[in-house]
Amino acid sequence: MEEQAAPATPTVDQADRQVSPATLPRFKPFSVLGSTMDAKLKVRSARLQLEAQEKELVRKADYDLRLQVSKLETEAERED
């Protein structure tokens, strides 16, 4: 009796072929990390919006002041 040499590559049974390969866990769009990032973006957006509104108020106040000074100077020149 001759011993049969083991093949270099193991054979694969049909049952082994049907097993799905190991994969990464599914992506969860509403994970804690995602909602934390969303919250940070919303806070940043709100801060930027408030800063823009404040700048606009300062610019408008400066414009109104200059306009008032200009009107007063024009009135003063007419009285002379």
C-alpha positions in Angstrom: 0.0 0.0 0.0 1.3 3.3 -1.0 0.5 6.3 1.2 -1.0 9.1 -0.7 0.8 12.4 -0.2 -1.2 15.3 1.2 -2.0 17.9 -1.4 -0.2 21.2 -1.0 -3.4 23.2 -1.1 -6.3 22.0 1.1 -9.5 21.2 -0.7 -12.6 23.2 0.0 -15.9 21.6 0.7 -19.2 23.0 -0.7 -20.3 23.9 2.8 -17.2 26.1 3.3 -18.0 28.0 0.1 -21.4 29.1 1.3 -20.1 30.8 4.5 -19.9 34.5 3.9 -16.6 36.1 4.5 -16.0 38.1 7.7 -16.8 41.8 7.2 -16.7 45.0 9.1 -19.8 45.9 11.2 -22.5 47.8 9.4 -22.4 51.6 9.4 -24.8 53.2 11.8 -25.7 56.7 10.5 -27.1 57.8 13.9 -24.2 56.7 16.0 -23.1 58.8 19.0 -20.0 60.1 17.2 -22.1 61.3 14.3 -24.7 63.1 16.4 -21.9 64.7 18.5 -20.3 66.0 15.3 -23.7 67.3 14.1 -24.2 69.1 17.4 -20.8 70.7 17.2 -21.4 71.8 13.6 -24.8 73.3 14.7 -23.2 75.2 17.6 -20.4 76.5 15.4 -22.9 77.6 12.7 -25.0 79.4 15.4 -21.9 81.2 16.7 -20.9 82.3 13.3 -24.4 83.5 12.6 -24.4 85.5 15.9 -21.0 87.0 15.1 -22.2 88.1 11.7 -25.3 89.7 13.2 -23.2 91.5 15.7 -20.8 92.8 13.0 -23.8 94.0 11.0 -25.2 95.9 14.0 -21.8 97.5 14.7 -21.4 98.5 11.0 -25.0 99.9 10.9 -24.4 101.9 14.1 -21.2 103.3 12.7 -22.9 104.2 9.5 -25.8 105.9 11.3 -23.3 107.8 13.5 -21.4 109.1 10.5 -24.6 110.0 8.8 -25.7 112.0 11.9 -22.4 113.8 12.1 -22.6 114.6 8.4 -26.1 116.1 8.8 -25.0 118.1 11.9 -22.0 119.5 10.0 -24.2 120.4 7.0 -26.6 122.2 9.4 -23.7 124.0 11.1 -22.4 125.2 7.7 -25.9 126.5 6.7 -26.2 128.5 10.0 -22.9 130.3 9.3 
